[in-house]
Amino acid sequence: MNSDVNATGARSLLPTRKWWAALITALTAVVINWIQAGAFSKEILIALIGVVSQAAVSYLVPNESTPGGVPLKR
């Protein structure tokens, strides 16, 4: 899972702030595209599927080699 390890070795299952920032940016782009198009279309559905698949893959890939992330309560 996309979790970070603190000094005690505990892992967080919460997504990192970077994951949330990327997801919100991608979803905002899809919503703007939808507003511009005026109706839900096949192209917007394809973009939405891309956003969902990117979010799932980036959540499932370990974030162990990246410092920072979600701070754990101590």
PDB file of N, H, CA, C and O in Angstrom:
ATOM      1  N   MET A   1       0.837  -1.188   0.000  1.00  0.00           N
ATOM      2  CA  MET A   1       0.000   0.000   0.000  1.00  0.00           C
ATOM      3  C   MET A   1       0.879   1.248   0.000  1.00  0.00           C
ATOM      4  O   MET A   1       2.069   1.181   0.306  1.00  0.00           O
ATOM      5  N   ASN A   2       0.294   2.353  -0.337  1.00  0.00           N
ATOM      6  H   ASN A   2      -0.673   2.407  -0.586  1.00  0.00           H
ATOM      7  CA  ASN A   2       0.992   3.620  -0.346  1.00  0.00           C
ATOM      8  C   ASN A   2       1.032   4.157   1.075  1.00  0.00           C
ATOM      9  O   ASN A   2       0.257   5.045   1.432  1.00  0.00           O
ATOM     10  N   SER A   3       1.922   3.625   1.873  1.00  0.00           N
ATOM     11  H   SER A   3       2.551   2.904   1.583  1.00  0.00           H
ATOM     12  CA  SER A   3       1.979   4.024   3.263  1.00  0.00           C
ATOM     13  C   SER A   3       3.380   4.457   3.628  1.00  0.00           C
ATOM     14  O   SER A   3       4.357   4.067   2.989  1.00  0.00           O
ATOM     15  N   ASP A   4       3.462   5.262   4.657  1.00  0.00           N
ATOM     16  H   ASP A   4       2.668   5.578   5.176  1.00  0.00           H
ATOM     17  CA  ASP A   4       4.745   5.742   5.137  1.00  0.00           C
ATOM     18  C   ASP A   4       5.016   5.127   6.493  1.00  0.00           C
ATOM     19  O   ASP A   4       4.092   4.828   7.251  1.00  0.00           O
ATOM     20  N   VAL A   5       6.292   4.939   6.792  1.00  0.00           N
ATOM     21  H   VAL A   5       7.042   5.182   6.176  1.00  0.00           H
ATOM     22  CA  VAL A   5       6.699   4.322   8.038  1.00  0.00           C
ATOM     23  C   VAL A   5       7.304   5.396   8.922  1.00  0.00           C
ATOM     24  O   VAL A   5       8.162   6.162   8.482  1.00  0.00           O
ATOM     25  N   ASN A   6       6.848   5.455  10.198  1.00  0.00           N
ATOM     26  H   ASN A   6       6.151   4.833  10.556  1.00  0.00           H
ATOM     27  CA  ASN A   6       7.450   6.408  11.126  1.00  0.00           C
ATOM     28  C   ASN A   6       8.562   5.723  11.904  1.00  0.00           C
ATOM     29  O   ASN A   6       8.932   4.593  11.585  1.00  0.00           O
ATOM     30  N   ALA A   7       9.096   6.382  12.911  1.00  0.00           N
ATOM     31  H   ALA A   7       8.795   7.300  13.171  1.00  0.00           H
ATOM     32  CA  ALA A   7      10.224   5.855  13.667  1.00  0.00           C
ATOM     33  C   ALA A   7       9.893   4.548  14.379  1.00  0.00           C
ATOM     34  O   ALA A   7      10.790   3.743  14.627  1.00  0.00           O
ATOM     35  N   THR A   8       8.637   4.324  14.709  1.00  0.00           N
ATOM     36  H   THR A   8       7.908   4.979  14.507  1.00  0.00           H
ATOM     37  CA  THR A   8       8.246   3.101  15.413  1.00  0.00           C
ATOM     38  C   THR A   8       7.963   1.960  14.457  1.00  0.00           C
ATOM     39  O   THR A   8       7.745   0.832  14.898  1.00  0.00           O
ATOM     40  N   GLY A   9       7.960   2.223  13.159  1.00  0.00           N
ATOM     41  H   GLY A   9       8.137   3.139  12.800  1.00  0.00           H
ATOM     42  CA  GLY A   9       7.685   1.181  12.181  1.00  0.00           C
ATOM     43  C   GLY A   9       6.215   1.059  11.822  1.00  0.00           C
ATOM     44  O   GLY A   9       5.845   0.209  11.013  1.00  0.00           O
ATOM     45  N   ALA A  10       5.354   1.913  12.424  1.00  0.00           N
ATOM     46  H   ALA A  10       5.654   2.604  13.082  1.00  0.00           H
ATOM     47  CA  ALA A  10       3.921   1.869  12.123  1.00  0.00           C
ATOM     48  C   ALA A  10       3.670   2.438  10.733  1.00  0.00           C
ATOM     49  O   ALA A  10       4.343   3.375  10.305  1.00  0.00           O
ATOM     50  N   ARG A  11       2.708   1.872  10.041  1.00  0.00           N
ATOM     51  H   ARG A  11       2.161   1.110  10.389  1.00  0.00           H
ATOM     52  CA  ARG A  11       2.375   2.324   8.691  1.00  0.00           C
ATOM     53  C   ARG A  11       1.002   2.986   8.685  1.00  0.00           C
ATOM     54  O   ARG A  11       0.113   2.628   9.458  1.00  0.00           O
ATOM     55  N   SER A  12       0.858   3.945   7.804  1.00  0.00           N
ATOM     56  H   SER A  12       1.580   4.235   7.176  1.00  0.00           H
ATOM     57  CA  SER A  12      -0.412   4.615   7.610  1.00  0.00           C
ATOM     58  C   SER A  12      -1.017   4.144   6.291  1.00  0.00           C
ATOM     59  O   SER A  12      -0.331   4.097   5.270  1.00  0.00           O
ATOM     60  N   LEU A  13      -2.299   3.795   6.315  1.00  0.00           N
ATOM     61  H   LEU A  13      -2.857   3.833   7.144  1.00  0.00           H
ATOM     62  CA  LEU A  13      -2.980   3.405   5.080  1.00  0.00           C
ATOM     63  C   LEU A  13      -3.580   4.603   4.360  1.00  0.00           C
ATOM     64  O   LEU A  13      -4.135   4.465   3.270  1.00  0.00           O
ATOM     65  N   LEU A  14      -3.467   5.788   4.975  1.00  0.00           N
ATOM     66  H   LEU A  14      -3.017   5.900   5.861  1.00  0.00           H
ATOM     67  CA  LEU A  14      -3.983   6.998   4.351  1.00  0.00           C
ATOM     68  C   LEU A  14      -3.112   7.399   3.172  1.00  0.00           C
ATOM     69  O   LEU A  14      -1.892   7.240   3.222  1.00  0.00           O
ATOM     70  N   PRO A  15      -3.722   7.916   2.113  1.00  0.00           N
ATOM     71  CA  PRO A  15      -2.928   8.416   0.983  1.00  0.00           C
ATOM     72  C   PRO A  15      -2.095   9.622   1.417  1.00  0.00           C
ATOM     73  O   PRO A  15      -2.459  10.336   2.352  1.00  0.00           O
ATOM     74  N   THR A  16      -0.983   9.838   0.732  1.00  0.00           N
ATOM     75  H   THR A  16      -0.688   9.258  -0.027  1.00  0.00           H
ATOM     76  CA  THR A  16      -0.132  10.985   1.046  1.00  0.00           C
ATOM     77  C   THR A  16      -0.767  12.278   0.545  1.00  0.00           C
ATOM     78  O   THR A  16      -1.693  12.264  -0.265  1.00  0.00           O
ATOM     79  N   ARG A  17      -0.248  13.384   1.043  1.00  0.00           N
ATOM     80  H   ARG A  17       0.505  13.395   1.700  1.00  0.00           H
ATOM     81  CA  ARG A  17      -0.743  14.692   0.574  1.00  0.00           C
ATOM     82  C   ARG A  17      -0.460  14.867  -0.915  1.00  0.00           C
ATOM     83  O   ARG A  17      -1.254  15.474  -1.633  1.00  0.00           O
ATOM     84  N   LYS A  18       0.666  14.337  -1.376  1.00  0.00           N
ATOM     85  H   LYS A  18       1.312  13.844  -0.792  1.00  0.00           H
ATOM     86  CA  LYS A  18       1.009  14.435  -2.791  1.00  0.00           C
ATOM     87  C   LYS A  18      -0.013  13.667  -3.641  1.00  0.00           C
ATOM     88  O   LYS A  18      -0.385  14.121  -4.723  1.00  0.00           O
ATOM     89  N   TRP A  19      -0.463  12.508  -3.154  1.00  0.00           N
ATOM     90  H   TRP A  19      -0.160  12.139  -2.275  1.00  0.00           H
ATOM     91  CA  TRP A  19      -1.470  11.706  -3.853  1.00  0.00           C
ATOM     92  C   TRP A  19      -2.767  12.504  -3.962  1.00  0.00           C
ATOM     93  O   TRP A  19      -3.372  12.567  -5.033  1.00  0.00           O
ATOM     94  N   TRP A  20      -3.196  13.117  -2.850  1.00  0.00           N
ATOM     95  H   TRP A  20      -2.705  13.067  -1.980  1.00  0.00           H
ATOM     96  CA  TRP A  20      -4.423  13.919  -2.864  1.00  0.00           C
ATOM     97  C   TRP A  20      -4.301  15.101  -3.821  1.00  0.00           C
ATOM     98  O   TRP A  20      -5.237  15.394  -4.565  1.00  0.00           O
ATOM     99  N   ALA A  21      -3.159  15.779  -3.807  1.00  0.00           N
ATOM    100  H   ALA A  21      -2.399  15.540  -3.202  1.00  0.00           H
ATOM    101  CA  ALA A  21      -2.955  16.936  -4.691  1.00  0.00           C
ATOM    102  C   ALA A  21      -3.062  16.533  -6.159  1.00  0.00           C
ATOM    103  O   ALA A  21      -3.683  17.238  -6.955  1.00  0.00           O
ATOM    104  N   ALA A  22      -2.460  15.407  -6.516  1.00  0.00           N
ATOM    105  H   ALA A  22      -1.955  14.834  -5.869  1.00  0.00           H
ATOM    106  CA  ALA A  22      -2.525  14.936  -7.909  1.00  0.00           C
ATOM    107  C   ALA A  22      -3.949  14.541  -8.283  1.00  0.00           C
ATOM    108  O   ALA A  22      -4.404  14.835  -9.388  1.00  0.00           O
ATOM    109  N   LEU A  23      -4.659  13.873  -7.364  1.00  0.00           N
ATOM    110  H   LEU A  23      -4.289  13.634  -6.466  1.00  0.00           H
ATOM    111  CA  LEU A  23      -6.034  13.453  -7.650  1.00  0.00           C
ATOM    112  C   LEU A  23      -6.954  14.655  -7.832  1.00  0.00           C
ATOM    113  O   LEU A  23      -7.756  14.693  -8.766  1.00  0.00           O
ATOM    114  N   ILE A  24      -6.838  15.626  -6.946  1.00  0.00           N
ATOM    115  H   ILE A  24      -6.187  15.595  -6.188  1.00  0.00           H
ATOM    116  CA  ILE A  24      -7.702  16.816  -7.037  1.00  0.00           C
ATOM    117  C   ILE A  24      -7.419  17.587  -8.321  1.00  0.00           C
ATOM    118  O   ILE A  24      -8.347  18.067  -8.972  1.00  0.00           O
ATOM    119  N   THR A  25      -6.150  17.709  -8.690  1.00  0.00           N
ATOM    120  H   THR A  25      -5.396  17.319  -8.161  1.00  0.00           H
ATOM    121  CA  THR A  25      -5.793  18.397  -9.935  1.00  0.00           C
ATOM    122  C   THR A  25      -6.388  17.680 -11.148  1.00  0.00           C
ATOM    123  O   THR A  25      -6.954  18.319 -12.035  1.00  0.00           O
ATOM    124  N   ALA A  26      -6.257  16.354 -11.182  1.00  0.00           N
ATOM    125  H   ALA A  26      -5.798  15.835 -10.461  1.00  0.00           H
ATOM    126  CA  ALA A  26      -6.780  15.587 -12.320  1.00  0.00           C
ATOM    127  C   ALA A  26      -8.307  15.656 -12.381  1.00  0.00           C
ATOM    128  O   ALA A  26      -8.875  15.825 -13.460  1.00  0.00           O
ATOM    129  N   LEU A  27      -8.970  15.526 -11.238  1.00  0.00           N
ATOM    130  H   LEU A  27      -8.509  15.388 -10.361  1.00  0.00           H
ATOM    131  CA  LEU A  27     -10.438  15.600 -11.226  1.00  0.00           C
ATOM    132  C   LEU A  27     -10.930  16.989 -11.626  1.00  0.00           C
ATOM    133  O   LEU A  27     -11.949  17.122 -12.304  1.00  0.00           O
ATOM    134  N   THR A  28     -10.211  18.010 -11.208  1.00  0.00           N
ATOM    135  H   THR A  28      -9.383  17.902 -10.657  1.00  0.00           H
ATOM    136  CA  THR A  28     -10.578  19.378 -11.601  1.00  0.00           C
ATOM    137  C   THR A  28     -10.496  19.539 -13.117  1.00  0.00           C
ATOM    138  O   THR A  28     -11.360  20.172 -13.723  1.00  0.00           O
ATOM    139  N   ALA A  29      -9.461  18.968 -13.728  1.00  0.00           N
ATOM    140  H   ALA A  29      -8.759  18.454 -13.236  1.00  0.00           H
ATOM    141  CA  ALA A  29      -9.337  19.042 -15.185  1.00  0.00           C
ATOM    142  C   ALA A  29     -10.499  18.339 -15.877  1.00  0.00           C
ATOM    143  O   ALA A  29     -11.004  18.830 -16.887  1.00  0.00           O
ATOM    144  N   VAL A  30     -10.928  17.196 -15.345  1.00  0.00           N
ATOM    145  H   VAL A  30     -10.518  16.798 -14.525  1.00  0.00           H
ATOM    146  CA  VAL A  30     -12.062  16.469 -15.929  1.00  0.00           C
ATOM    147  C   VAL A  30     -13.343  17.291 -15.790  1.00  0.00           C
ATOM    148  O   VAL A  30     -14.132  17.383 -16.731  1.00  0.00           O
ATOM    149  N   VAL A  31     -13.546  17.883 -14.619  1.00  0.00           N
ATOM    150  H   VAL A  31     -12.905  17.808 -13.855  1.00  0.00           H
ATOM    151  CA  VAL A  31     -14.754  18.693 -14.400  1.00  0.00           C
ATOM    152  C   VAL A  31     -14.767  19.911 -15.325  1.00  0.00           C
ATOM    153  O   VAL A  31     -15.808  20.239 -15.895  1.00  0.00           O
ATOM    154  N   ILE A  32     -13.635  20.578 -15.479  1.00  0.00           N
ATOM    155  H   ILE A  32     -12.790  20.312 -15.016  1.00  0.00           H
ATOM    156  CA  ILE A  32     -13.564  21.737 -16.384  1.00  0.00           C
ATOM    157  C   ILE A  32     -13.867  21.306 -17.815  1.00  0.00           C
ATOM    158  O   ILE A  32     -14.584  21.999 -18.537  1.00  0.00           O
ATOM    159  N   ASN A  33     -13.320  20.161 -18.224  1.00  0.00           N
ATOM    160  H   ASN A  33     -12.737  19.598 -17.638  1.00  0.00           H
ATOM    161  CA  ASN A  33     -13.589  19.631 -19.563  1.00  0.00           C
ATOM    162  C   ASN A  33     -15.080  19.355 -19.729  1.00  0.00           C
ATOM    163  O   ASN A  33     -15.656  19.665 -20.772  1.00  0.00           O
ATOM    164  N   TRP A  34     -15.702  18.779 -18.713  1.00  0.00           N
ATOM    165  H   TRP A  34     -15.234  18.527 -17.865  1.00  0.00           H
ATOM    166  CA  TRP A  34     -17.137  18.464 -18.743  1.00  0.00           C
ATOM    167  C   TRP A  34     -17.958  19.751 -18.862  1.00  0.00           C
ATOM    168  O   TRP A  34     -18.909  19.811 -19.642  1.00  0.00           O
ATOM    169  N   ILE A  35     -17.591  20.783 -18.089  1.00  0.00           N
ATOM    170  H   ILE A  35     -16.819  20.734 -17.455  1.00  0.00           H
ATOM    171  CA  ILE A  35     -18.308  22.062 -18.153  1.00  0.00           C
ATOM    172  C   ILE A  35     -18.156  22.675 -19.544  1.00  0.00           C
ATOM    173  O   ILE A  35     -19.124  23.184 -20.109  1.00  0.00           O
ATOM    174  N   GLN A  36     -16.946  22.626 -20.091  1.00  0.00           N
ATOM    175  H   GLN A  36     -16.160  22.212 -19.632  1.00  0.00           H
ATOM    176  CA  GLN A  36     -16.700  23.185 -21.427  1.00  0.00           C
ATOM    177  C   GLN A  36     -17.508  22.450 -22.500  1.00  0.00           C
ATOM    178  O   GLN A  36     -18.033  23.061 -23.430  1.00  0.00           O
ATOM    179  N   ALA A  37     -17.594  21.118 -22.345  1.00  0.00           N
ATOM    180  H   ALA A  37     -17.166  20.622 -21.589  1.00  0.00           H
ATOM    181  CA  ALA A  37     -18.324  20.316 -23.333  1.00  0.00           C
ATOM    182  C   ALA A  37     -19.831  20.526 -23.224  1.00  0.00           C
ATOM    183  O   ALA A  37     -20.544  20.419 -24.222  1.00  0.00           O
ATOM    184  N   GLY A  38     -20.319  20.821 -22.029  1.00  0.00           N
ATOM    185  H   GLY A  38     -19.740  20.908 -21.219  1.00  0.00           H
ATOM    186  CA  GLY A  38     -21.746  21.057 -21.844  1.00  0.00           C
ATOM    187  C   GLY A  38     -22.545  19.793 -21.570  1.00  0.00           C
ATOM    188  O   GLY A  38     -23.712  19.880 -21.189  1.00  0.00           O
ATOM    189  N   ALA A  39     -21.955  18.636 -21.750  1.00  0.00           N
ATOM    190  H   ALA A  39     -21.006  18.565 -22.060  1.00  0.00           H
ATOM    191  CA  ALA A  39     -22.640  17.367 -21.494  1.00  0.00           C
ATOM    192  C   ALA A  39     -21.591  16.277 -21.294  1.00  0.00           C
ATOM    193  O   ALA A  39     -20.457  16.394 -21.759  1.00  0.00           O
ATOM    194  N   PHE A  40     -21.985  15.231 -20.601  1.00  0.00           N
ATOM    195  H   PHE A  40     -22.906  15.136 -20.223  1.00  0.00           H
ATOM    196  CA  PHE A  40     -21.081  14.102 -20.389  1.00  0.00           C
ATOM    197  C   PHE A  40     -20.950  13.347 -21.697  1.00  0.00           C
ATOM    198  O   PHE A  40     -21.951  13.011 -22.330  1.00  0.00           O
ATOM    199  N   SER A  41     -19.716  13.081 -22.103  1.00  0.00           N
ATOM    200  H   SER A  41     -18.903  13.354 -21.589  1.00  0.00           H
ATOM    201  CA  SER A  41     -19.481  12.415 -23.388  1.00  0.00           C
ATOM    202  C   SER A  41     -18.511  11.251 -23.210  1.00  0.00           C
ATOM    203  O   SER A  41     -17.976  11.012 -22.127  1.00  0.00           O
ATOM    204  N   LYS A  42     -18.311  10.547 -24.299  1.00  0.00           N
ATOM    205  H   LYS A  42     -18.745  10.741 -25.179  1.00  0.00           H
ATOM    206  CA  LYS A  42     -17.382   9.415 -24.296  1.00  0.00           C
ATOM    207  C   LYS A  42     -15.964   9.877 -23.963  1.00  0.00           C
ATOM    208  O   LYS A  42     -15.247   9.185 -23.239  1.00  0.00           O
ATOM    209  N   GLU A  43     -15.554  11.019 -24.473  1.00  0.00           N
ATOM    210  H   GLU A  43     -16.137  11.580 -25.061  1.00  0.00           H
ATOM    211  CA  GLU A  43     -14.214  11.542 -24.213  1.00  0.00           C
ATOM    212  C   GLU A  43     -14.025  11.862 -22.738  1.00  0.00           C
ATOM    213  O   GLU A  43     -12.959  11.604 -22.177  1.00  0.00           O
ATOM    214  N   ILE A  44     -15.044  12.418 -22.112  1.00  0.00           N
ATOM    215  H   ILE A  44     -15.909  12.627 -22.567  1.00  0.00           H
ATOM    216  CA  ILE A  44     -14.956  12.736 -20.685  1.00  0.00           C
ATOM    217  C   ILE A  44     -14.916  11.448 -19.864  1.00  0.00           C
ATOM    218  O   ILE A  44     -14.209  11.376 -18.859  1.00  0.00           O
ATOM    219  N   LEU A  45     -15.665  10.438 -20.285  1.00  0.00           N
ATOM    220  H   LEU A  45     -16.239  10.497 -21.102  1.00  0.00           H
ATOM    221  CA  LEU A  45     -15.625   9.147 -19.604  1.00  0.00           C
ATOM    222  C   LEU A  45     -14.233   8.538 -19.695  1.00  0.00           C
ATOM    223  O   LEU A  45     -13.741   7.981 -18.714  1.00  0.00           O
ATOM    224  N   ILE A  46     -13.594   8.634 -20.851  1.00  0.00           N
ATOM    225  H   ILE A  46     -13.994   9.086 -21.648  1.00  0.00           H
ATOM    226  CA  ILE A  46     -12.236   8.114 -21.020  1.00  0.00           C
ATOM    227  C   ILE A  46     -11.266   8.850 -20.094  1.00  0.00           C
ATOM    228  O   ILE A  46     -10.414   8.224 -19.465  1.00  0.00           O
ATOM    229  N   ALA A  47     -11.392  10.163 -20.010  1.00  0.00           N
ATOM    230  H   ALA A  47     -12.085  10.672 -20.521  1.00  0.00           H
ATOM    231  CA  ALA A  47     -10.536  10.939 -19.107  1.00  0.00           C
ATOM    232  C   ALA A  47     -10.775  10.550 -17.653  1.00  0.00           C
ATOM    233  O   ALA A  47      -9.825  10.446 -16.878  1.00  0.00           O
ATOM    234  N   LEU A  48     -12.024  10.335 -17.276  1.00  0.00           N
ATOM    235  H   LEU A  48     -12.796  10.419 -17.905  1.00  0.00           H
ATOM    236  CA  LEU A  48     -12.363   9.941 -15.906  1.00  0.00           C
ATOM    237  C   LEU A  48     -11.800   8.561 -15.572  1.00  0.00           C
ATOM    238  O   LEU A  48     -11.306   8.347 -14.465  1.00  0.00           O
ATOM    239  N   ILE A  49     -11.870   7.631 -16.511  1.00  0.00           N
ATOM    240  H   ILE A  49     -12.271   7.804 -17.410  1.00  0.00           H
ATOM    241  CA  ILE A  49     -11.282   6.298 -16.311  1.00  0.00           C
ATOM    242  C   ILE A  49      -9.768   6.421 -16.133  1.00  0.00           C
ATOM    243  O   ILE A  49      -9.181   5.716 -15.312  1.00  0.00           O
ATOM    244  N   GLY A  50      -9.143   7.301 -16.889  1.00  0.00           N
ATOM    245  H   GLY A  50      -9.620   7.874 -17.556  1.00  0.00           H
ATOM    246  CA  GLY A  50      -7.711   7.542 -16.737  1.00  0.00           C
ATOM    247  C   GLY A  50      -7.354   8.080 -15.362  1.00  0.00           C
ATOM    248  O   GLY A  50      -6.358   7.663 -14.771  1.00  0.00           O
ATOM    249  N   VAL A  51      -8.156   9.000 -14.849  1.00  0.00           N
ATOM    250  H   VAL A  51      -8.965   9.339 -15.329  1.00  0.00           H
ATOM    251  CA  VAL A  51      -7.921   9.562 -13.518  1.00  0.00           C
ATOM    252  C   VAL A  51      -8.057   8.485 -12.454  1.00  0.00           C
ATOM    253  O   VAL A  51      -7.223   8.392 -11.553  1.00  0.00           O
ATOM    254  N   VAL A  52      -9.101   7.672 -12.553  1.00  0.00           N
ATOM    255  H   VAL A  52      -9.778   7.748 -13.284  1.00  0.00           H
ATOM    256  CA  VAL A  52      -9.328   6.611 -11.561  1.00  0.00           C
ATOM    257  C   VAL A  52      -8.207   5.583 -11.603  1.00  0.00           C
ATOM    258  O   VAL A  52      -7.734   5.143 -10.556  1.00  0.00           O
ATOM    259  N   SER A  53      -7.780   5.198 -12.793  1.00  0.00           N
ATOM    260  H   SER A  53      -8.164   5.556 -13.643  1.00  0.00           H
ATOM    261  CA  SER A  53      -6.707   4.199 -12.883  1.00  0.00           C
ATOM    262  C   SER A  53      -5.385   4.771 -12.369  1.00  0.00           C
ATOM    263  O   SER A  53      -4.629   4.059 -11.708  1.00  0.00           O
ATOM    264  N   GLN A  54      -5.093   6.031 -12.658  1.00  0.00           N
ATOM    265  H   GLN A  54      -5.708   6.609 -13.195  1.00  0.00           H
ATOM    266  CA  GLN A  54      -3.876   6.665 -12.151  1.00  0.00           C
ATOM    267  C   GLN A  54      -3.898   6.722 -10.635  1.00  0.00           C
ATOM    268  O   GLN A  54      -2.888   6.447  -9.987  1.00  0.00           O
ATOM    269  N   ALA A  55      -5.048   7.077 -10.062  1.00  0.00           N
ATOM    270  H   ALA A  55      -5.868   7.300 -10.589  1.00  0.00           H
ATOM    271  CA  ALA A  55      -5.157   7.157  -8.601  1.00  0.00           C
ATOM    272  C   ALA A  55      -4.971   5.787  -7.961  1.00  0.00           C
ATOM    273  O   ALA A  55      -4.305   5.669  -6.933  1.00  0.00           O
ATOM    274  N   ALA A  56      -5.551   4.756  -8.557  1.00  0.00           N
ATOM    275  H   ALA A  56      -6.092   4.852  -9.392  1.00  0.00           H
ATOM    276  CA  ALA A  56      -5.429   3.408  -8.002  1.00  0.00           C
ATOM    277  C   ALA A  56      -3.991   2.910  -8.067  1.00  0.00           C
ATOM    278  O   ALA A  56      -3.478   2.367  -7.089  1.00  0.00           O
ATOM    279  N   VAL A  57      -3.344   3.090  -9.197  1.00  0.00           N
ATOM    280  H   VAL A  57      -3.761   3.531  -9.991  1.00  0.00           H
ATOM    281  CA  VAL A  57      -1.969   2.624  -9.346  1.00  0.00           C
ATOM    282  C   VAL A  57      -1.029   3.383  -8.412  1.00  0.00           C
ATOM    283  O   VAL A  57      -0.175   2.773  -7.767  1.00  0.00           O
ATOM    284  N   SER A  58      -1.175   4.699  -8.332  1.00  0.00           N
ATOM    285  H   SER A  58      -1.869   5.194  -8.855  1.00  0.00           H
ATOM    286  CA  SER A  58      -0.278   5.475  -7.475  1.00  0.00           C
ATOM    287  C   SER A  58      -0.518   5.185  -6.002  1.00  0.00           C
ATOM    288  O   SER A  58       0.396   5.353  -5.194  1.00  0.00           O
ATOM    289  N   TYR A  59      -1.727   4.750  -5.623  1.00  0.00           N
ATOM    290  H   TYR A  59      -2.469   4.614  -6.279  1.00  0.00           H
ATOM    291  CA  TYR A  59      -1.990   4.364  -4.236  1.00  0.00           C
ATOM    292  C   TYR A  59      -1.374   3.002  -3.926  1.00  0.00           C
ATOM    293  O   TYR A  59      -0.849   2.793  -2.832  1.00  0.00           O
ATOM    294  N   LEU A  60      -1.435   2.092  -4.868  1.00  0.00           N
ATOM    295  H   LEU A  60      -1.861   2.262  -5.757  1.00  0.00           H
ATOM    296  CA  LEU A  60      -0.967   0.729  -4.626  1.00  0.00           C
ATOM    297  C   LEU A  60       0.557   0.585  -4.689  1.00  0.00           C
ATOM    298  O   LEU A  60       1.113  -0.327  -4.077  1.00  0.00           O
ATOM    299  N   VAL A  61       1.228   1.461  -5.413  1.00  0.00           N
ATOM    300  H   VAL A  61       0.776   2.202  -5.910  1.00  0.00           H
ATOM    301  CA  VAL A  61       2.686   1.397  -5.512  1.00  0.00           C
ATOM    302  C   VAL A  61       3.266   1.943  -4.203  1.00  0.00           C
ATOM    303  O   VAL A  61       2.886   3.032  -3.772  1.00  0.00           O
ATOM    304  N   PRO A  62       4.185   1.200  -3.562  1.00  0.00           N
ATOM    305  CA  PRO A  62       4.744   1.643  -2.281  1.00  0.00           C
ATOM    306  C   PRO A  62       5.451   2.987  -2.387  1.00  0.00           C
ATOM    307  O   PRO A  62       6.061   3.307  -3.408  1.00  0.00           O
ATOM    308  N   ASN A  63       5.361   3.741  -1.349  1.00  0.00           N
ATOM    309  H   ASN A  63       4.866   3.481  -0.520  1.00  0.00           H
ATOM    310  CA  ASN A  63       5.975   5.060  -1.295  1.00  0.00           C
ATOM    311  C   ASN A  63       7.187   5.050  -0.366  1.00  0.00           C
ATOM    312  O   ASN A  63       7.563   6.085   0.183  1.00  0.00           O
ATOM    313  N   GLU A  64       7.793   3.878  -0.192  1.00  0.00           N
ATOM    314  H   GLU A  64       7.488   3.037  -0.638  1.00  0.00           H
ATOM    315  CA  GLU A  64       8.862   3.708   0.796  1.00  0.00           C
ATOM    316  C   GLU A  64      10.127   4.479   0.454  1.00  0.00           C
ATOM    317  O   GLU A  64      10.873   4.866   1.354  1.00  0.00           O
ATOM    318  N   SER A  65      10.377   4.705  -0.806  1.00  0.00           N
ATOM    319  H   SER A  65       9.771   4.391  -1.537  1.00  0.00           H
ATOM    320  CA  SER A  65      11.606   5.391  -1.176  1.00  0.00           C
ATOM    321  C   SER A  65      11.424   6.906  -1.235  1.00  0.00           C
ATOM    322  O   SER A  65      12.355   7.626  -1.596  1.00  0.00           O
ATOM    323  N   THR A  66      10.245   7.392  -0.887  1.00  0.00           N
ATOM    324  H   THR A  66       9.488   6.807  -0.594  1.00  0.00           H
ATOM    325  CA  THR A  66       9.973   8.832  -0.896  1.00  0.00           C
ATOM    326  C   THR A  66       9.812   9.317   0.529  1.00  0.00           C
ATOM    327  O   THR A  66       8.902   8.863   1.223  1.00  0.00           O
ATOM    328  N   PRO A  67      10.661  10.224   0.994  1.00  0.00           N
ATOM    329  CA  PRO A  67      10.518  10.737   2.368  1.00  0.00           C
ATOM    330  C   PRO A  67       9.298  11.639   2.492  1.00  0.00           C
ATOM    331  O   PRO A  67       8.816  12.184   1.499  1.00  0.00           O
ATOM    332  N   GLY A  68       8.809  11.791   3.698  1.00  0.00           N
ATOM    333  H   GLY A  68       9.200  11.348   4.505  1.00  0.00           H
ATOM    334  CA  GLY A  68       7.656  12.640   3.948  1.00  0.00           C
ATOM    335  C   GLY A  68       6.386  11.844   3.897  1.00  0.00           C
ATOM    336  O   GLY A  68       6.369  10.669   4.264  1.00  0.00           O
ATOM    337  N   GLY A  69       5.320  12.468   3.447  1.00  0.00           N
ATOM    338  H   GLY A  69       5.333  13.422   3.149  1.00  0.00           H
ATOM    339  CA  GLY A  69       4.050  11.773   3.353  1.00  0.00           C
ATOM    340  C   GLY A  69       3.127  12.139   4.489  1.00  0.00           C
ATOM    341  O   GLY A  69       3.169  13.256   5.003  1.00  0.00           O
ATOM    342  N   VAL A  70       2.301  11.205   4.875  1.00  0.00           N
ATOM    343  H   VAL A  70       2.266  10.297   4.457  1.00  0.00           H
ATOM    344  CA  VAL A  70       1.308  11.434   5.905  1.00  0.00           C
ATOM    345  C   VAL A  70       1.957  11.305   7.281  1.00  0.00           C
ATOM    346  O   VAL A  70       2.489  10.244   7.608  1.00  0.00           O
ATOM    347  N   PRO A  71       1.924  12.360   8.092  1.00  0.00           N
ATOM    348  CA  PRO A  71       2.477  12.228   9.446  1.00  0.00           C
ATOM    349  C   PRO A  71       1.538  11.372  10.301  1.00  0.00           C
ATOM    350  O   PRO A  71       0.318  11.531  10.254  1.00  0.00           O
ATOM    351  N   LEU A  72       2.121  10.479  11.067  1.00  0.00           N
ATOM    352  H   LEU A  72       3.112  10.350  11.105  1.00  0.00           H
ATOM    353  CA  LEU A  72       1.331   9.603  11.924  1.00  0.00           C
ATOM    354  C   LEU A  72       1.174  10.226  13.301  1.00  0.00           C
ATOM    355  O   LEU A  72       2.080  10.905  13.785  1.00  0.00           O
ATOM    356  N   LYS A  73       0.021   9.997  13.939  1.00  0.00           N
ATOM    357  H   LYS A  73      -0.715   9.446  13.546  1.00  0.00           H
ATOM    358  CA  LYS A  73      -0.189  10.473  15.305  1.00  0.00           C
ATOM    359  C   LYS A  73       0.682   9.648  16.232  1.00  0.00           C
ATOM    360  O   LYS A  73       0.806   8.433  16.081  1.00  0.00           O
ATOM    361  N   ARG A  74       1.275  10.323  17.181  1.00  0.00           N
ATOM    362  H   ARG A  74       1.174  11.310  17.304  1.00  0.00           H
ATOM    363  CA  ARG A  74       2.129   9.606  18.139  1.00  0.00           C
ATOM    364  C   ARG A  74       1.552   9.621  19.499  1.00  0.00           C
ATOM    365  O   ARG A  74       2.142   9.065  20.426  1.00  0.00           O
TER     366      ARG A  74
END
